[in-house]
Amino acid sequence: MYAELRSPNIHEPLNMAEYNNTILSYRDVTPVLWAGGTEIMSRPDYYPSQRANVELISLDKVEELHHFLRNDRFAEFGAMVSINDIAQAGKLVLPRILLETINSTACRTVREKITIGGSLCTKSFKTNLASTLMILDAAVEIRYLKKRMHSKWFQLSRIYDKNGKLEMPEGGLLSKVRIAIQQYDYQYFRSAGTPISDKENAVALALVARFEQGNISYARIIFTLPDKGFCYSRDLDNLITSVQLPLSITRYATVENYVVDYIKENLSGISALQEARIRGLFHDMFRDMNETVLCYTPK
Ligand SMILES: Cc1cc2nc3c(=O)[nH]c(=O)nc-3n(C[C@H](O)[C@H](O)[C@H](O)COP(=O)(O)OP(=O)(O)OC[C@H]3O[C@@H](n4cnc5c(N)ncnc54)[C@H](O)[C@@H]3O)c2cc1C
């Protein structure tokens, strides 16, 4: 280390009671929470840094945040469970789309470091994991200081504003994530480009749907543009549900143009490559959905 570097103060609470005490004793500063560190260390000139004289709270030793609980209806993960462990533990029960999203993130060595809490609280871009968990209606427990420490459950979508900016109470800790154990008739996840080196052009699309007599009876769709935000709404879900499958080429063009215009209206500054990727992913998804519905046999 360089001599002139200023060391941050690092706190390593062993349990939630110690974490609460640390937060209460630093009421006037907002400490930086350190989970896997993969995003924090990727920030230019952040750590070690000549500027930083911050209070860091490493969450690694907080025992409760490593817990994993499962029953027939849901799986609950502490914020410090790595996304690799989630994919391993939930291989047989979690929605397939979640496993696909996790396995498309970075490489295995990095996935062992990335935590579910860090993935949902990364501020510099929107992660694909956050968007997939949103369409799966995941819930999160947030702990925050307001005179004393409080904890409250929220639908995941409620911790982001309409453009995907994280809107947690100042200094809030995301402590648990609850994911319903259910499967869908159709699950689709694809991404193009990487949010790390090319976030201006990267795009991901995730969709879950249920079929009834060859038609879509339920659909949730979300587009992730890492530097611009998430695009999901009841309007897009209803559009997908109103579609008669298999979708003809002429009707498909109308649906695709509607979706692209909708995304452009809601998220500004979309690059030409990003638009081409949105069209490509959406087109591939409908082709796949047409094939699936033609082969679909109800259980
Ligand atoms: C080589 C590499 C490749 C990558 N590839 C991809 C990719 O393909 N797709 C993708 O989506 N991402 C990718 N990432 C980014 C990765 O998703 C983020 O770095 C990761 O989500 C951060 O998780 P973390 O546990 O390391 O969090 P940290 O880096 O420790 O923290 C991230 C932020 O979240 C806050 N935070 C952490 N935990 C909590 C909590 N429990 N409550 C409140 N705030 C919290 C921290 O204070 C910080 O602001 C890649 C990263 C690397 C290094």
The ligand as a Gaussian input file, in Angstrom:
#p B3LYP/6-31G(d) Opt

LIG

0 1
 C      -15.660000      -9.680000     -13.329000
 C      -17.094000      -9.281000     -13.048000
 C      -18.081000      -9.665000     -13.939000
 C      -19.414000      -9.316000     -13.700000
 N      -20.385000      -9.700000     -14.575000
 C      -21.671000      -9.396000     -14.336000
 C      -22.711000      -9.827000     -15.201000
 O      -22.473000     -10.523000     -16.183000
 N      -24.002000      -9.480000     -14.911000
 C      -24.295000      -8.719000     -13.797000
 O      -25.478000      -8.426000     -13.557000
 N      -23.332000      -8.294000     -12.976000
 C      -22.035000      -8.611000     -13.206000
 N      -21.062000      -8.187000     -12.347000
 C      -21.394000      -7.242000     -11.307000
 C      -21.924000      -7.871000     -10.117000
 O      -23.277000      -8.179000     -10.369000
 C      -21.859000      -6.882000      -8.970000
 O      -20.514000      -6.585000      -8.760000
 C      -22.485000      -7.529000      -7.756000
 O      -23.871000      -7.544000      -7.928000
 C      -22.183000      -6.870000      -6.473000
 O      -22.414000      -7.814000      -5.433000
 P      -21.443000      -7.871000      -4.181000
 O      -22.003000      -8.862000      -3.242000
 O      -20.031000      -8.057000      -4.591000
 O      -21.680000      -6.406000      -3.582000
 P      -20.648000      -5.268000      -3.151000
 O      -19.709000      -4.934000      -4.264000
 O      -20.040000      -5.599000      -1.820000
 O      -21.693000      -4.073000      -2.932000
 C      -22.395000      -3.489000      -4.006000
 C      -23.246000      -2.321000      -3.473000
 O      -24.348000      -2.825000      -2.716000
 C      -24.311000      -2.347000      -1.361000
 N      -24.726000      -3.498000      -0.547000
 C      -24.175000      -4.730000      -0.551000
 N      -24.884000      -5.565000       0.238000
 C      -25.904000      -4.837000       0.740000
 C      -27.001000      -5.134000       1.596000
 N      -27.188000      -6.370000       2.109000
 N      -27.879000      -4.150000       1.910000
 C      -27.719000      -2.901000       1.398000
 N      -26.705000      -2.549000       0.567000
 C      -25.813000      -3.508000       0.232000
 C      -22.866000      -1.923000      -1.133000
 O      -22.755000      -0.928000      -0.137000
 C      -22.489000      -1.401000      -2.512000
 O      -22.977000      -0.101000      -2.714000
 C      -19.735000      -8.552000     -12.546000
 C      -18.735000      -8.151000     -11.646000
 C      -17.413000      -8.515000     -11.891000
 C      -16.352000      -8.109000     -10.903000

